[in-house]
Amino acid sequence: MKLHELLNQVEFDNVFSDILSHVPEVENQRARFKSAFDILCSVRPAKKSETVIEVLERDYLGEGTHDLWINANCARDSDLWESLLAGQIELCSTLVRLDEKCKITDEMIVADLLWQLVALGFPEKSAILSGYLLNNRRFPESTKAERIEEICSYIDNHHVTGISHEGICKYLTAKNVSWIADITSYSLPKDKAAYDITCFLDDFMWFNNETKTILIISASEGYEEEVAKIEEFANSMLKNPLVVYGRPKLPGIEVLAIFITE
């Protein structure tokens, strides 16, 4: 099924109701989620798209936990949203076998998508939002300058302290700068947040030949113990780490790891 077909099969109230069943404190952000949903529904999908939206059953993190990963193989930012809406939705397994008993509903899939987009400021457009969809993978096709622009956009989007645009732009002359980002799912139990984030970082940290790492952690109130676990992982496992902090737009934890080869 294509994303635009799925959006036409669900009602926003049912989608948002599932989010509220896990995170009732976002009730006051209903208008932002509704605006994001309406804008996606208004986009005319591309005729062809290589974008794949992988829906992940993650019961190993807690019963009923689910998430998605967007592989937006789109050559140009101008085609991004049309390509996304024409993207193919695929059910995938994560450490467990996905079978006919999978209870991930259409509403949950849309909720996961809205959660990620709103966390990055959608419906406002930004370099980090486009970069997250286009380039949040190990070997992005973007240029070093574009990746630095995306990082600076993230700094603004998340009100990051401890690192500035100037502190990032000085690495324009570095051999390489790459980044990856993760956002905890709305269905993820709070006490699994650090495990989820550190597993994500562990999957991606071995392939960059970096000499320095900057880790931006943005966490909402109540996640202090989970943040401490992520800090411990960063300081023991990442190369020459600098840990700085931002503010998330939604409850949970977000990270952006910057790998710099000087």
Salt bridges, closest charged atoms under 4 A:
ASP13 OD1 - ARG30 NH2 2.42
ASP38 OD2 - LYS34 NZ 2.82
ASP67 OD2 - ARG58 NH1 3.27
ASP79 OD2 - ARG76 NH2 2.76
ASP112 OD2 - HIS66 ND1 2.64
GLU124 OE1 - ARG32 NH1 2.97
ASP156 OD1 - HIS165 NE2 2.90
ASP196 OD1 - ARG58 NH2 2.59
GLU226 OE2 - LYS229 NZ 3.07
GLU254 OE1 - HIS158 NE2 2.62
